[in-house]
Amino acid sequence: MSKAFPIHVEQTPEGDYLLSWTEEFSDAGVEVRAHAAPDAAPGAEPVARAARRGVRISGLEGPRHYFHLQPEQGEGVTAAQRNVPLQAGTNFRDMGGYRGADGRRVRWGRLFRSGHTAALSERDQEVVAALGIRVCCDFRREDEHLVEPTRLPPSTRIVGLTVDPGSTGSFFQQVAERGAGPADMAAFMEEINREFVRHHAPQFRRMLGELLALEDGGFMINCAAGKDRTGFGAAMILAALGVAEDDIVADYLLSDRYFPIEREMERVLRKYGGEAGGRLDPQLIRPMMETRREYIEAALEAIRRDYGSLERFLDEAMGVGPAERRELRERFTA
């Protein structure tokens, strides 16, 4: 269970939902309501009463449900399964639920982040279509699109915002010529995150512009793994909504749980093996595929060093000043 959010929801292979929550959220009875639409969950019929610490919910039809939990004392909170359960998805998850500005919470079912969608099954595509995502900002390079084409519904408009940090080819050429170890790869990943701030602000500024222009429906960002380029983009969206930095980092670190390293390892070895002159050592690649606190903190430290604060970076580099942040918070928090 993430410290950034007090309720954990997961779905069993049988389709039941397992809900659990922290003692800080409630140490007494909790009433649970469920609905397929997040905004309708608080007014839905109860599916459990006086639940303590956790409950199993059965018999709900449909691919995704949202739950409103009302403790005997205190604030009721809407929650959902953080990852969208897909047969062949890569790190596809909902950014809802985090505490934002003025005590409001990020709305569920509106903001999504993911890795590549090339492997989505027909069933997966039906699940994703039901999310109502109108716009997807894809940070991948053109060659990545060609190798792993997007498999999102036709109703989703794809906005290509190529972010190509570092010289990946140069790095792997160094591997071939003089050798490099896992520590070099980790340092490379930290530098990539600094580059998001110093060299790729225009792409992330365009991302926030697309979000501001969205009239209805859901919004999604993705890259290959859904953790680095997408992780920084998600951090900027959450920051604009007033989410605390600790919670932004906690959301970033969830890729450690939801990005399937072992499944994706062979794909990445093939992707970069030619640039290294042959087959790569998986131990060298592993730091690239891991989700480490040091990576996102390198970006946040670059923001503080160059701009003094995250708020000033949003204002000056991202084009999201006080008026734009108020508009985003009005539309994407509740």
Residue, then its C-alpha position, 0 to 999 in steps of 0.5 A: m500500500s502506497k504511503a501516498f494513498p491510504i486505500h489499496v484495491e486489487q482484482t483477483p483472477e476470479g474478478d473479485y475486488l480486494l480492498s484494504w486500508t490503513e489504520e490512519f484512514s479508519d480503525a472502525g467500520v467503513e461503508v463501501r459503495a461501488h460504481a463503474a463511473p468514478d463520480a457516481a461511486p459516492g451515491a451508489e448503493p452500498v456493497a459492504r457495511a461496517a467493514r474493518r481493515g479490508v473487504r472482498i467485493s464479489g459479483l460486480e460486472g464490467p472491467r473496472h469499478y470505483f469504490h467510495l469508502q466512508p468511515e464512521q468518522g472522517e472524510g470519505v475517499t474514492a479509490a480504484q485499482r491503481n493499475v488497469p488490469l490488462q492481459a498484455g499492458t505495460n505499466f498502465r495505471d490511473m493517476g487518481g486519488y492523490r491529495g492535491a491543492d486545497g484538500r481536493r483529490v485528483r479525480w479517478g478515471r481522467l489521467f492515465r500513464s503507460g508504457h508502450t501499447a503494442a502488445l495489447s490484446e483485443r480484450d485489452q483494447e476493449v478495456v482501454a476503449a471503455l476508459g474514454i481516453r481522448v488524447c494520448c501524448d506519446f514521448r517515443r521516438e519515430d523508430e520506437h513507433l515503427v517497431e512497437p506501433t500504438r494499439l489504442p482505440p481510433s477514438t484516441r488522438i495520438v500526439g507525438l512529442t518525441v523526447d530523446p534524452g541523452s545519446t543512447g547510441s553513444f552510450f552503448q558504443q562506449v559499452a562496446e568500445r571500452g566497457a561500462g558497468p551497472a554504476d555507469m548505467a545508473a549515472f546515465m539514467e540520472e543524467i537523462n532525468r536532468e535532461f528532461v528539465r534542461h533540454h526537453a521542457p518544450q515537449f512537456r510544456r506541449m503536454l500540459g497545453e494538450l491537457l489544458a485544451l482537453e474538453d472532456g474525457g480522459f488523458m494519457i501519456n506514454c513512452a516505452a516503459g512508462k516510467d522515465r519519460t512518462g514518469f517525469g511527465a506524470a510528475m509535472i501533471l501532479a505538481a500542477l494539480g498541487v500534489a505534494e512532492d513526496d506523493i509525486v515521488a511515491d507515484y513515480l516509484l510505483s513503476d517498480r511494482y507495475f513495470p514487468i522487468e523480466r518480461e520486458m528484458e528480452r525486448v530491451l536487449r534486442k532493442y539496444g544490442g546492435e548499438a553495443g556491437g552484440r548481445l548485452d549483459p542483462q546486469l548492465i541493462r537492469p539499472m535502465m529498467e529499474t525504478r530508482r528514487e535517485y532518478i526522479e530526484a535528479a530531475l527535481e534537484a535540477i529544477r531546484r538548482d535552475y529555477g529555485s522551486l517546482e512552482r517557478f519551473l511550472d510557471e516559467a518553463m511549462g507555461v502553467g502559471p497560477a491561472e492555468r493551475r487553477e483551471l487544471r485543479e478545477r477540472f481534474t481534482a474534486 
